[in-house]
Structures are given as C-alpha cells and as structure tokens.
Amino acid sequence: MIQIDKYKCDFCGTCVSVCPHDAIELSETTLEIDPVTCTECMNCVKACPLHVLSEEPVHAE
Amino acid sequence: MQNKYDVIVVGAGPAGSTAARVAAQKGCSVLMLEKDREVGMPVRCGEAVGEKGIKKVLNLQDRWIANKIDAVRLIAPNGDVVNVAHNEIGYVLHRKIFDYDLAMMAADAGVHVVTKAYVYGLVIEDGVVKGVKVKHLGKEYTLHAKIVIGADGVESRVGRWAGLKTHVRMKDIESCAQVTVGNISVDRRYCDFYFSDDIAPGGYLWVFPKGPNAANIGLGIAGHKVNSKAAIDYLNEFIDKKFPNAAKLITVAGGVPCAPYMDNIFASGLMLVGDAAHQANPISGGGIIQAILAAEIAGEEAAAAIKESDVSEKRLAQYEKRWFEKGGQNHIRAYRLKEVAYKLTDEDLNKTAEKINKVRPEKRTIISIFKVALFNHPKYIPDILKVFMPAKGSSS
C-alpha cells in the first residue's frame, strides 16, 4: 500500500496527473489513495516533488 | 449558486477565468468553481512570460509585473554563461495578483464564482456531460450545465470522468519544486536557466528575479529520471550552495505536463483547457499564454454551440480544430525539440556553450544556438530535421 505523509504534502496534484488508474483523490488539503484501484505502479511515489509518498514495506506472514 | 447554468467551469486559473469570461461576454450564464479557498493561491509557477506572448492575449497591467527582464542567460553544466541576444524581453509576474485579476474580469462579465468548491464527479446522461457533482462547505450538490469546461490543471480528472485518457506519462511530467526568496543578490535584468544532470536531470533550474534582492527560483526534473532524490532535494542543494542566506518566503511543489499535442480535449458537453489539456509548451513548460489562447476559443465555441443547441462531440471538435490551427504546429515542434534536448549530455551542452560564445552576442538567438548544437553533434541531425518537418493535421 502507498503511504501518504500528510505533514509533507503540498497538495500540488503531480501524483494525480501520473496515476494511470485515477486512484488518487485530491481536494484543497486532503489526499487519499483508493487501495482497491491502486496497482502500486509507483508512478506517484517517483513523481512526487516532496517525498510525500512511499510504499509500505510488505511484512512476511 | 443556482443549480442550472449554460456553462460550468471547473478551476479558476488563467484558463478557467478566461473561458468563463469569454462565454459570459457572449451571453452565457456561467459558474466557475475553484477547489481552493482563494483564487490565485498557491502560486505553482515560475511566473515568467515573454513580452510578445502576453501582449498578444491581454492588456498588460503594471500591477501584475514584479520585474522587467532584458535578456535570458543559459548556464551550461560547467558553469559557462551564454548571454542570449536581447530579442526576447519579458516579465516576471505576480501570478497571485494576475490570476486574481483574471477571475475579477470574469466576475465583471457576470460569471458566478464559488471557492472551496470541490468537484468530485460529472453528471453524464446518455454519453453526454450534463453537469458536475460538487462538495461545498460540507454539502453535496448536483449542478446542471449545457457545457462543462475542465480547467482543473495538471491534476485534471474532469476529462477522465468523461472517458478521455488524460493522465501524463512519466517521461512527460516535470516534477517541480519552487521557492520565492528574499535576502539574495541577483542581476534583475536577466532570467537565468541552469542545465545540468546534477542540478535538474531532464529539466532545468530557473532563477527569475522579482527585484534586486528577490527571485522566484525553482526546477523541474523529468518523471522518468527521478532516483532517490526528489525535486525539493535538488532545489535545496542549489539554494544552499548559491544563495546560502536566502530567506524562503514561499515553498511550493507542482507538476508541469510537458507532453505531446493532445487532441482528445473534448467530448459531448465537455471541453478541457490549459494544463488539463496539456497545452503548456513541452520544451519550456510555460503554459499561461497557450492556456489563455485556447480558453478564449473554448469560451467562444461554448457560447456558439449553446446558441445552436448542439453540444455534441462533433460540434465541440471545432474547438480542437481551431486550437490546433493556433497552437498545434508550435506544440508538436516543441515536443520534438524536447525529445532532441533529452539526448544532449552535459558534455554536449558544455561544448555547445563554448562554441556559441564565439558567436557575436547580438547573433545568439535560440535558433542560432540550436544550429551550433547541430553542427557540433551530427548524430542528432535526423532528430533535428524531424523538428522542422511539418506537423500532421489534427484528428479531425
């Protein structure tokens, strides 16, 4: 799952623009990623100018 | 806010305000919705415009201008400075005031404006866009319109909801960070562009003076060239090194679509303008002039289509056709140029700068710089030739 650091986010929308699945919802001061639609392609993580997004490490069962 | 308008515009940047104003001037009832609390803020922009471009689209107001620029300087990776001939004068704007005034001009033309209005979906009936769903102050509203104009920026979703594929490819997004700084010393006559893989891979860094002690400084890096460092890291490194005492009064992030010409910018009952339609110049990233030019056409076509009671995809294709005639060729050439520029290594750029500095300053135009680059790097000749080949017609 992609994690959002809401304290770093500037709500600029760069992540939304590169999301091929339209999984990101951005209003004035909120950013949400729909875990169902998201395929973790990492586009948003790479394109973010501020290191807001990261992939949560996958824990072994 | 009524629940029915001729035209609803989503987004109150230069594209949205212009489309809204023109449609209202042509007799439409228009509502413009802005998700933020204030039009014009935050400013996610380098704020520089060429004099010819801005004067072509607007009656330039003194209060929009922070600084007048005499010339452009290009800084090569090795630090060599190329002074470009003084044929491209321009301005560094106060975008905050500029955007606010454009929205005010729309309001004066009769446009209703609502801020803190978040559009979260479209009303679509039988494949025709008929309005928007909006959240405002905790309440949800369904508003109807004959035509919706999406001016919702790089993060545009309005087009996607109507089935248009408008997401930006990684190689076509510039991931940007920008600061407005004080307590620095700059030569206010020049806009500086720094090119280097160390400073801004796949993009450039700009220093646009807003006065003798202040500047808009920012950079963009190409999405596919991002590694562990983000745009903000590159920017902080540059400022720490070059302007260690700078006071950062504003820090913002942003994305710029530097993408191929987009022709799918309309659907039944819908048009896209500005960054939402990827109309920014793909080589410079500048988008204000194109946004205004396209939005004027969109506003006119919206009003005309409504008068004819025909908002079909076929009718609104006229908008794309006219936009292609006005800006399409340029856009296609600029994108090809960007593809060549991507191939130039830091070493190529250093050599080009060295050669161009042997040309007399008054002859150093952007075109002559490309000629020099061409003569020195024959391997790029096929790519450069492609740049100047006529662009194919639009989709229509």
Interface residues (C-beta under 8 A of the other chain):
Chain A: D10 C12 G13 T14 V16 S17 V18 C19 P20 D22 E25 L26 S27 E28 N43 K46 A47 C48 P49 L50 H51
Chain B: K35 D36 R37 P42 R44 K116 Y118 Y120 K135 G153 V154 E155 S156 R157 R160 H167 V168 R169 M170 I173 S175 C176 A177 G223 V226 A230 A231 I232 D233 T251 V252 A253 G254 G255 P257
